[in-house]
Each structure stands twice: as structure tokens, then as C-alpha cells.
Amino acid sequence: MPYVTHPIPPLYDGDSRVLILGSFPSVKSREGMFFYHHPQNRFWKVLAALLGEPLPDTVAEKAALLHRNHIALWDVIAACAITGSQDSSITGAVPNNLTPIFETASIQAVFLNGTAAWDQYRRAGRDWGVPAVKLPSTSPANAAWTLPKLLDAWAAILPYL
């Protein structure tokens, strides 16, 4: 199983109030060099709908949507062994250093996109002094969660924006 290093830098600025963390970028995201790049992932549909924004298409539009709404975005894992894009195959995970984000931004809450992100975040063992909330994965593999159910769950980010 290949060992892979996370190639995408975090997206945040001094105005970020919410930090959303995934586990590790998919093959498509690593190829596209941006988060949730696979067209079947519902992350961008969920965020756009919750924020009352048009669905972003380009990387620039996605980044602008995040900045406009004070959302920081990254992943919990800096490097790991992984087969394809399967979170269940991850071994030897090394956590990302979240300190620069917390030193720069006024993060009020951390939201974890799925169980793998949640488990890895908790394994890292760092308490940032803000709530950490596990949300259902927006991955197409999480087919039991329909878009309406995801929207209901993900609305938990709204009070922090």
C-alpha cells in the first residue's frame, strides 16, 4: 500500500471562525489539488445550499465561498498509507499541524466530515478549547445519508458563522 503525503495546503485566513476537517484527500482531490474535487462528493452542494450561495464550480469559486463565509478547510491527516480513496484502508496516519490555523484565525468550532476524520482528530489528542463535532460524511460512499439529511445535520455549522 503506497504511503502518500497530503499535497493540498490548508485554506484559512484571519477571519475564519469555523474549521472543517476531512480525513485525507481522495485520489481526485489530490489530482485536482483541491478539496472534495470528486464530482460525486456532496460537500460543495451541502455548503452552497446551507449558505444560500450558488454552487461553486471552479477552485477559485470554492475558495471564495469559504473565505466569504469565514470557513477554514483542511484535513486531519498529513501523510498515511492508503489504497485509492478508501478511508477504511488508512494506516500509519501522521496528523496535520493545526497550530498555524488556530494561531491565525478565531476558530469557534471544529467540524469533522465523517467518522474517519473524527477518529483521527481524536487520536491526535490535542484539545483546542473549542467544540469539536462529528458530522456525517459527504462522501458518495455514505449513501444512507441523503442530501436532505446531510443538510439537516450540517446546519450545525451555521450558529458559528
C-alpha positions in Angstrom: 0.0 0.0 0.0 1.5 3.3 -1.0 2.5 6.0 1.6 1.1 9.3 0.5 1.8 12.9 1.7 -1.0 15.4 1.8 -0.4 17.8 -1.2 -3.0 20.5 -0.6 -2.3 23.4 1.7 -5.0 24.5 4.3 -7.4 27.2 3.3 -8.0 29.8 6.0 -7.4 33.4 6.9 -7.7 35.7 9.9 -11.4 35.9 9.6 -12.1 32.1 9.7 -14.4 31.1 12.5 -15.3 27.5 11.6 -12.7 24.8 10.8 -14.0 21.9 8.7 -11.6 18.9 8.6 -11.8 15.9 6.4 -9.7 12.8 6.8 -7.4 12.7 3.8 -7.9 13.9 0.2 -9.3 11.4 -2.3 -7.3 10.5 -5.5 -9.5 13.0 -7.4 -8.8 15.8 -4.9 -5.0 15.0 -5.0 -5.1 15.2 -8.8 -7.1 18.4 -8.8 -5.1 19.9 -5.9 -8.3 21.0 -4.0 -10.7 19.6 -1.5 -13.7 17.5 -2.4 -12.8 17.5 -6.1 -14.7 14.3 -6.9 -17.9 15.3 -8.7 -20.0 12.8 -6.7 -18.9 14.2 -3.3 -21.7 16.3 -1.9 -19.6 18.6 0.2 -20.0 21.7 -2.1 -23.7 21.0 -2.7 -24.3 20.9 1.1 -22.3 24.1 1.8 -23.8 26.1 -1.0 -27.3 25.1 0.0 -26.8 25.9 3.7 -25.2 29.2 2.9 -27.7 30.2 0.3 -25.0 30.5 -2.3 -24.8 29.3 -5.9 -23.0 26.0 -6.3 -19.3 26.8 -6.9 -17.6 25.2 -9.9 -14.0 26.3 -10.1 -11.4 26.1 -7.4 -11.4 29.9 -7.2 -15.2 30.0 -6.7 -14.9 27.3 -4.0 -12.1 29.2 -2.1 -14.1 32.5 -2.4 -17.2 30.8 -0.9 -15.2 29.6 2.0 -13.5 32.9 2.7 -16.8 34.9 2.3 -18.4 32.6 4.9 -15.5 32.5 7.4 -14.8 28.8 6.9 -11.4 27.2 7.1 -10.9 23.9 5.4 -8.2 21.2 5.7 -7.7 17.5 6.6 -6.7 15.8 9.8 -4.0 13.6 8.2 -0.7 14.9 6.8 0.5 11.5 5.5 -0.6 7.9 5.5 -0.7 4.6 3.7 -3.9 4.5 1.7 -5.5 2.4 -1.0 -7.1 4.6 -3.6 -9.5 6.9 -1.7 -10.7 4.4 0.9 -10.7 5.9 4.4 -11.1 2.3 5.8 -7.7 1.4 4.3 -5.7 4.2 6.1 -2.8 3.1 8.2 0.2 4.8 9.7 -1.5 8.2 9.8 0.5 11.3 10.8 -1.7 14.2 11.9 -1.5 17.6 10.2 -0.2 20.5 12.4 -3.3 22.6 13.0 -1.4 25.2 15.2 -1.0 27.8 12.4 -4.7 27.9 11.8 -5.6 28.3 15.5 -2.8 31.0 15.9 -4.1 33.0 12.9 -7.9 32.6 13.0 -10.5 32.9 15.7 -11.8 29.4 15.3 -15.0 28.9 17.3 -15.7 25.3 16.4 -14.2 22.3 14.5 -16.4 20.1 12.4 -15.2 16.7 11.2 -16.5 15.4 7.9 -17.2 11.7 8.7 -16.1 9.1 11.2 -12.6 8.6 9.8 -11.8 12.4 10.3 -13.4 12.3 13.7 -11.4 9.2 14.8 -8.1 10.6 13.5 -8.8 14.0 15.1 -9.4 12.4 18.5 -6.3 10.2 18.1 -4.2 13.3 17.6 -5.2 14.1 21.2 -5.0 17.9 21.1 -7.7 20.0 22.8 -8.0 23.3 21.1 -10.5 24.6 23.6 -13.4 24.8 21.1 -16.3 22.4 20.4 -15.5 19.5 18.0 -18.5 18.0 16.3 -18.6 14.9 14.1 -20.8 15.3 11.0 -21.9 12.6 8.6 -19.6 12.2 5.7 -20.5 13.9 2.4 -18.8 11.1 0.5 -20.9 9.2 -2.1 -19.9 6.1 -0.2 -22.2 7.3 2.6 -25.3 6.7 0.5 -27.5 6.2 3.6 -27.3 9.9 4.1 -29.5 11.6 1.5 -28.8 15.3 0.6 -31.8 16.5 2.8 -30.5 14.5 5.8 -27.0 15.9 5.2 -28.3 19.4 5.1 -30.1 18.9 8.4 -27.0 17.6 10.1 -24.6 20.1 8.6 -26.8 23.0 9.7 -24.9 22.7 13.0 -22.1 24.9 11.5 -24.4 27.9 10.9 -24.5 29.3 14.5 -20.7 29.6 14.4 -20.5 31.6 11.2 
